[in-house]
Amino acid sequence: EELARSIIIRSHYNEGSFDKVIHLNSVWNNSFQSLVERIKHPKSITETENQRIQNIHASQPEPETSKPFDDVSMLNNFHQEGNRVWMRHPEGYIYWDMPGNYNLDKAHPDLLRLTAEILLFPWYPSTKTVLEKTRSKGTEISLSFSAGIDSTAAMLVMPETTLLGYHRRSFDTILDHRNADRLLGYLRDQGKSIVDVSSNHEIIRTYHNKQVGFSSDFASSTHLILLADFLDIGAIGFGTPIDNTYLWKGRKYRDFAETKYYNYWTERFLEAGIDLLFPIASISEGGALEIVKQSPILNL
């Protein structure tokens, strides 16, 4: 009931139906007063949000060696200190904490170029650089795994040996990893191969007046891209349902395989020696839930 009410009232808020929001909040024991306050005092809420983002920026670590952003050669924006891989972007630094023995110098340059493009191209088109196309495709299949319903459904229909790559947000927000950790712990006990990488790259959006989150659709896989040579990865899967593939904005049919989006990114990944996989692209979120319901891990 609480979840349903939240969906309903936030939908009205997103549609700008503020009178409906205020009415429902009063009917539902003022459980959504924060939304009402946002309607009444939008400026003060924005200032509070800006302060929160500034605090996140101020709390981020920086590398021992600093250098300016290079908008010509993306390779010059990467370096490694210990197990931490740093990437310079125009507003600062982001990082990934890699497994032991990882060596950035042994990663093919195209993997770094592709990573920079995925994270920065929405704001900096110059990051779309020419790739060498000389990386040999690896032998391992991987999945960008969030531990949610859709990615779990993707895992269940992919080969048992699929490597699961979990991106862990490295700074404090309302995101809670505990439920994901329960599932990951269970899967490890079942013999699943899992790589868990902490990173703060979700802050990039916040420098462009957006909330914390992924810069683009494939940002959730950047840790797997950077690890592709280290783990012999030749394919990366995503738990993307039909709502974002064959149904444009979830409502209008399109031939996904013929879209500019699909063809550009499949070609771009392939140039870096990686196949793009969409194992649940032809089913809905409801279908993904049905797959999970037929699995013994439903309660996790």
SULUR-V928551 format. One record per residue. N is the residue number from 0. RES is the residue in three letters. PSI is psi as a letter, one per 40 degrees, with the letter a starting at -180 (none if undefined). OMEGA is omega in degrees with one decimal (999 if undefined). Layout:
# SULUR-V928551
{{N;RES;PSI;OMEGA} {N;RES;PSI;OMEGA}}
This chain:
# SULUR-V928551
{{0;GLU;d;-179.4} {1;GLU;d;179.6} {2;LEU;d;-178.8} {3;ALA;d;179.2} {4;ARG;d;-179.8} {5;SER;d;179.4} {6;ILE;d;-177.0} {7;ILE;d;-173.9} {8;ILE;d;178.3} {9;ARG;d;174.8} {10;SER;d;176.5} {11;HIS;d;179.2} {12;TYR;d;-179.1} {13;ASN;d;178.4} {14;GLU;e;-179.4} {15;GLY;e;179.1} {16;SER;g;-170.3} {17;PHE;d;177.0} {18;ASP;d;179.1} {19;LYS;d;178.1} {20;VAL;d;-179.0} {21;ILE;d;180.0} {22;HIS;d;-177.7} {23;LEU;d;178.2} {24;ASN;d;179.3} {25;SER;d;178.8} {26;VAL;d;-175.8} {27;TRP;f;170.4} {28;ASN;f;178.1} {29;ASN;f;-178.7} {30;SER;e;-176.9} {31;PHE;f;-176.7} {32;GLN;d;-179.7} {33;SER;d;176.6} {34;LEU;d;179.1} {35;VAL;d;179.0} {36;GLU;d;179.2} {37;ARG;d;177.4} {38;ILE;d;-176.0} {39;LYS;d;-175.0} {40;HIS;g;-176.0} {41;PRO;d;-177.6} {42;LYS;d;-178.1} {43;SER;d;178.4} {44;ILE;d;178.8} {45;THR;d;178.9} {46;GLU;d;177.6} {47;THR;d;178.9} {48;GLU;d;178.1} {49;ASN;d;178.8} {50;GLN;d;177.9} {51;ARG;d;179.0} {52;ILE;d;178.2} {53;GLN;d;177.9} {54;ASN;d;177.1} {55;ILE;d;179.3} {56;HIS;d;-175.7} {57;ALA;d;-175.8} {58;SER;e;-176.6} {59;GLN;i;178.5} {60;PRO;i;176.4} {61;GLU;i;-179.3} {62;PRO;i;176.9} {63;GLU;d;179.3} {64;THR;h;-177.7} {65;SER;i;178.5} {66;LYS;i;-179.3} {67;PRO;i;177.5} {68;PHE;h;178.0} {69;ASP;h;-177.4} {70;ASP;e;177.8} {71;VAL;d;179.1} {72;SER;h;-178.8} {73;MET;d;-178.4} {74;LEU;d;-178.2} {75;ASN;e;-179.9} {76;ASN;e;-179.9} {77;PHE;i;167.1} {78;HIS;i;-175.3} {79;GLN;h;172.8} {80;GLU;h;-173.0} {81;GLY;b;176.9} {82;ASN;e;-178.1} {83;ARG;h;175.4} {84;VAL;h;-179.0} {85;TRP;i;171.2} {86;MET;h;176.7} {87;ARG;h;170.4} {88;HIS;i;-172.1} {89;PRO;d;-176.8} {90;GLU;e;-177.6} {91;GLY;a;-176.9} {92;TYR;i;166.8} {93;ILE;i;-176.4} {94;TYR;i;171.1} {95;TRP;h;175.4} {96;ASP;h;-170.6} {97;MET;i;176.5} {98;PRO;i;178.2} {99;GLY;i;178.1} {100;ASN;e;176.9} {101;TYR;h;-178.8} {102;ASN;h;-178.5} {103;LEU;d;-178.1} {104;ASP;d;-179.6} {105;LYS;e;177.4} {106;ALA;h;179.7} {107;HIS;h;-178.0} {108;PRO;d;-179.6} {109;ASP;d;178.1} {110;LEU;d;178.0} {111;LEU;d;179.4} {112;ARG;d;-179.9} {113;LEU;d;178.1} {114;THR;d;-179.8} {115;ALA;d;179.8} {116;GLU;d;-177.8} {117;ILE;d;-176.1} {118;LEU;d;-170.3} {119;LEU;e;-172.4} {120;PHE;d;179.7} {121;PRO;d;-177.4} {122;TRP;d;-176.4} {123;TYR;g;-177.5} {124;PRO;d;-178.5} {125;SER;e;180.0} {126;THR;e;176.2} {127;LYS;g;-175.6} {128;THR;i;178.7} {129;VAL;h;178.0} {130;LEU;i;-179.5} {131;GLU;d;179.2} {132;LYS;f;-177.8} {133;THR;e;179.6} {134;ARG;h;175.9} {135;SER;h;-178.4} {136;LYS;h;178.8} {137;GLY;i;-176.9} {138;THR;e;-174.6} {139;GLU;i;174.6} {140;ILE;h;-179.2} {141;SER;i;179.0} {142;LEU;h;171.2} {143;SER;h;-165.2} {144;PHE;h;-179.6} {145;SER;e;-175.2} {146;ALA;e;174.2} {147;GLY;a;-176.4} {148;ILE;d;-174.3} {149;ASP;d;-178.5} {150;SER;d;176.0} {151;THR;d;175.7} {152;ALA;d;177.7} {153;ALA;d;178.1} {154;MET;d;-175.0} {155;LEU;d;179.0} {156;VAL;e;177.5} {157;MET;i;-179.9} {158;PRO;i;-179.8} {159;GLU;d;-175.6} {160;THR;e;-178.7} {161;THR;h;176.5} {162;LEU;h;179.4} {163;LEU;h;-179.9} {164;GLY;h;-177.6} {165;TYR;h;174.8} {166;HIS;h;-178.3} {167;ARG;h;176.8} {168;ARG;h;-170.1} {169;SER;e;180.0} {170;PHE;i;-172.6} {171;ASP;h;170.8} {172;THR;a;179.1} {173;ILE;e;177.9} {174;LEU;h;-177.9} {175;ASP;h;-176.5} {176;HIS;e;-170.2} {177;ARG;d;179.8} {178;ASN;d;176.1} {179;ALA;d;-179.8} {180;ASP;d;176.9} {181;ARG;d;-179.3} {182;LEU;d;179.1} {183;LEU;d;177.8} {184;GLY;d;178.2} {185;TYR;d;-177.5} {186;LEU;d;175.7} {187;ARG;d;179.2} {188;ASP;d;178.5} {189;GLN;e;176.0} {190;GLY;e;179.3} {191;LYS;i;175.2} {192;SER;h;-175.8} {193;ILE;h;170.5} {194;VAL;h;-173.7} {195;ASP;h;-174.0} {196;VAL;h;176.1} {197;SER;h;-180.0} {198;SER;i;177.2} {199;ASN;e;-173.8} {200;HIS;e;177.9} {201;GLU;e;177.2} {202;ILE;e;-176.4} {203;ILE;d;-179.4} {204;ARG;d;-174.1} {205;THR;e;175.8} {206;TYR;e;-177.9} {207;HIS;f;175.3} {208;ASN;f;175.8} {209;LYS;i;179.4} {210;GLN;i;175.4} {211;VAL;h;179.3} {212;GLY;a;-177.2} {213;PHE;h;-179.4} {214;SER;d;-179.4} {215;SER;i;-172.6} {216;ASP;d;-174.1} {217;PHE;e;179.8} {218;ALA;d;-179.4} {219;SER;e;-177.7} {220;SER;e;-173.7} {221;THR;d;177.7} {222;HIS;d;178.2} {223;LEU;d;177.6} {224;ILE;d;-179.9} {225;LEU;d;180.0} {226;LEU;e;-170.4} {227;ALA;d;178.5} {228;ASP;d;-179.9} {229;PHE;d;-177.3} {230;LEU;e;177.3} {231;ASP;f;-177.3} {232;ILE;h;177.7} {233;GLY;e;179.5} {234;ALA;i;177.0} {235;ILE;h;179.4} {236;GLY;i;179.0} {237;PHE;i;178.7} {238;GLY;f;-177.7} {239;THR;h;-178.3} {240;PRO;i;-174.9} {241;ILE;d;-179.2} {242;ASP;d;-179.0} {243;ASN;e;-180.0} {244;THR;c;-176.4} {245;TYR;e;175.8} {246;LEU;h;179.4} {247;TRP;h;-176.3} {248;LYS;f;175.1} {249;GLY;e;-173.8} {250;ARG;d;-175.7} {251;LYS;h;-176.7} {252;TYR;i;171.1} {253;ARG;i;176.0} {254;ASP;g;-172.4} {255;PHE;d;-177.4} {256;ALA;e;-180.0} {257;GLU;e;-177.5} {258;THR;i;176.8} {259;LYS;d;-179.9} {260;TYR;d;-177.5} {261;TYR;d;-175.3} {262;ASN;d;178.8} {263;TYR;d;-173.0} {264;TRP;d;175.9} {265;THR;d;178.2} {266;GLU;d;-178.5} {267;ARG;d;177.8} {268;PHE;d;-179.0} {269;LEU;d;177.0} {270;GLU;d;176.9} {271;ALA;e;176.7} {272;GLY;f;-178.1} {273;ILE;h;172.0} {274;ASP;h;173.7} {275;LEU;h;-178.6} {276;LEU;h;176.3} {277;PHE;g;-170.6} {278;PRO;d;178.7} {279;ILE;f;-175.7} {280;ALA;d;-175.0} {281;SER;e;177.5} {282;ILE;i;-177.3} {283;SER;i;173.6} {284;GLU;d;175.6} {285;GLY;d;176.5} {286;GLY;d;176.9} {287;ALA;d;178.6} {288;LEU;d;178.6} {289;GLU;d;177.4} {290;ILE;d;-178.8} {291;VAL;d;180.0} {292;LYS;d;-180.0} {293;GLN;e;-177.6} {294;SER;i;177.7} {295;PRO;e;-178.4} {296;ILE;e;-179.6} {297;LEU;d;-176.1} {298;ASN;e;177.9} {299;LEU;none;999}}
